[in-house]
Amino acid sequence: MKLPRIPLPPTVRKLIAAGAVLAGVFTVGHQLKGNVPRDTEVSLSLRAYDDASKPVRAVEVTFLRGDAPLRGFRREFSAAAPRTLSETLSLPEGPLRAHVTVVVGAVAVERDAWVTVAADAPLELPVPSPP
């Protein structure tokens, strides 16, 4: 069965095509919105380690989506570590898993936690308990 063809002026056809393209752009943009990385200030308080018998030697942070690592950083300290460690990373908005490792003396303590990255909001990471 053949459908009847409705005659439309060229201007109307152009408007319908433009509307379809705009709808496609908005749909794709909405789906990609959460995947666009934004600069996010990430901070980690090391105050819990002030009373530790051994100094903090290194800190490693990895952000994962599922099992795939997205971004991370590692800082090593030859002298005393700062009380608060701050970094700016390019992270996508939404929930991510943060894996934090703190090396105290020769012992590494780790913690996994779910964090939510929000646009233009700093992110405070949970710290593993001192050994």
Secondary structure, 3 states (H helix, E strand, C coil): CCCCCCCCCHHHHHHHHHHHHHHHHHHHHHHHHHHCEEEEEEEEECHHHCCCCCCEEEEEEEEEECCEEEEEEEEECCCCCCCEEEEEEEEECEEEEEEEEEEECCEEEEEEEEEEECCCCCEECCCCCCC
